[in-house]
């Protein structure tokens, strides 16, 4: 079996999303010792955003007429699709940045679509865990309720377009411990961290047996 894991934090050494994803991965690897784990870290090694246009245009250009740049871009995009296609289980640790999907994650999604097609269910039926974290609070009743434009998009792509068997683990208030003005939220933030790690343990154990 193969597990594919994608990380996207721009601060890998202090990543709250990675901490949660690590628990999910650990439960899976404990049940599948020696099995293959494929990793891609978009925060530490981002994909060049400009190749998306070349890969997309290449898809509408006869192979004999493609430029070297188009061929290379499409080959890179196909590699991304193969990582997903060859995986049995997928874990994605994707933080929430600036109220939306970060550039490097959007580039990855766009390149997969450029190679696979806009409606191809590249994760059809595969157990897929999306871990997403937010520095502040965006839930119902908060001042920024509805400002999270990342998680709904990722659900749409992963579950509706790529048809993954999707589980989402969310954690908020990750910046409370270090941000002035958020002191009153620190106890709640610690509780939310504990809940997320407990959920990760449960979800990881579950996908390890699928």
N, C-alpha and C positions, 0 to 999 in steps of 0.2 A: 504494500500500500504506500501511497505518497500523500504527504501533507504539504500544501503550499501556504506559505505565510507571507503576507505583505504588511510592512510597516510604513508609516508616513510622518512620524514626528520629526520636526526640524531640530529637536533637542533630544537626541537618542539617549544620552546619559541620564536624563531626568524625565523619561517619558511615562506619563500616567497610563496611556493606552497600552504601551508595551508591558507594563506591570500586570495588567489584567490579562492580556493575550498570553503572557508567559505561563500563567496558571492553566489556561485552556490547553496550550501546547503540552505542558508537562503531564497533564492527565492523559492526553492522547499518546504521547511517546512512552509513558509508563506501561500502557496497554499494548503498545506495538514497538517493543525494543528492537533497535536496529533497522527500522523501516526508514524510508527516505523522507527527508524534510528539505524542501526547496524554499529559499528565502529571496525576497526582493525588498530592499529598503529605499523607498522613494525620497525620504528625507535626507538620508546620507548620500545617496547616489541617484539624483533625480534624472528623469528622462528629459532629453532636450525638447522643449515645447515646439520648436519650429518644425520638427519632422512630422508632426501630425498632418500638416497641409500636404506635404509631399506624399505621405502614405495614402491620404484620402484621394488625391488626384491620380495617383498610380492605379487605384482601383477602377478608375474610369478610363484608363489609357491602355490600349493594346500593349501586350508585353514587349513586343519588338520596338515600340516607340517610347518606352519609359526611359527616363534619364537615369544615370547612375545614382543620383541622390534619391530618386523615387524608388528604385529597386532596393536600395539600402534601407530606406525608411519602411517600406512594406515588409521587408525581411525582419526588421526589428519588431514591427507590430505583430507579425505572425509568431515570433518567439513568445510574445506575451500571451497570445491565445493558447499556444501549446502548453505553457505553464499551467494555465487553468484547465485545459482539456485533459492533461495527464494526471491531475490531482484527484484524489479520492475525497479529501477533506480540505476546506479552505478556511483560513483565519486571516482577517483583515483588521489591523489596528490603525484606525484613522481618526486623528484628532480633528476638532472643529476649530477653524481659523477664520476670523474676520466675517463671521455670520454666514459663511458658505463653504463650498468645497474648495480646498486649496488647489493651487495651480498644478502642482505635481500629481495630485490624485486625478484631477480632471484630464490631464494629458494622458495618463495611463488608461483611463476609461475610453477616451476618444481614440487612442491607438488600437485598443482591443476591438472597438466597434469598426474602425477602418479596415481591419484585417478579417474580422469574422462576419461583418455585416450588421446592420442596425437592428435586426430582429432575431438574430441567431441566439438560441438559449445555451450559451457556452457553459453554464453551470447547472444545467437541467437536473434537478433532483439531488444535487450534491449537498451534503451537510456543510453549511457555510456560516461562520460566526463573524459578525461585524462588531468590533469593539470601538465605541466612539466616546470621547470625553470632551467636556466643555468647562472652560475656566470659571464661568459664572453660572447663574441660574436662568433657565429659559422655559421652565414649566408653566402650567396654567396658574394664573394669578400673579406671576412675576411681572415686573415692568417690561421685560423683553420676551414675554410669551409670543411665540410666532416668529421670532427672529432667527431661529435655527433653519437655515436653508440648505444645510448639508445632509442631515440625517434623512429627511424625506426623499431627497434626490437619490441618495445611495440605496435606500429601500426600493425605489422605483427601478433603478438599474439592476441591482442584484436579484431581487425577487420577481419583478414583473417582466423585465427584458431578458435577463439571463436565466431566470426561472430556478434560482437556487432554493434549496430548503434552508431558509434563512432564520437565524436567531440573532437578535441584537442585544448587546450588553452596553448600557449607558451609565456614565458617571458624570455628575456635575460638581461645580464648586472646587475644581482642582487647584485654583489659584488662591483659595481662601487662606491657606497656611502662610503665604508669603506676601500677600497684597494688603497694603494699608487701607483701612476702611472696611475690610471684610472680617475683622476680628470676631464679630458677633456670630459669624457663620461657621466658625472653625469646628465647633462640636458637630454641627450637622454635616459638614464636609467630611469629617472623620467617619461618621456613621455611613455616609454614602459610599465612601471608599471600602469600608468593611462589607457592605451589602454587595457591591460590585465584585469583590474578590470571592465572596461566597457563591454568587451566581456563576462566576467563571469556573469555580470548582465543580459545580453541578453540571454546567453545560459541557465542560471538558470531559467529565466522566460519561456523560450521555453520548457524545459523538465518538468516544473511544469504543463504544460497543455497537456502533452502527455498521 
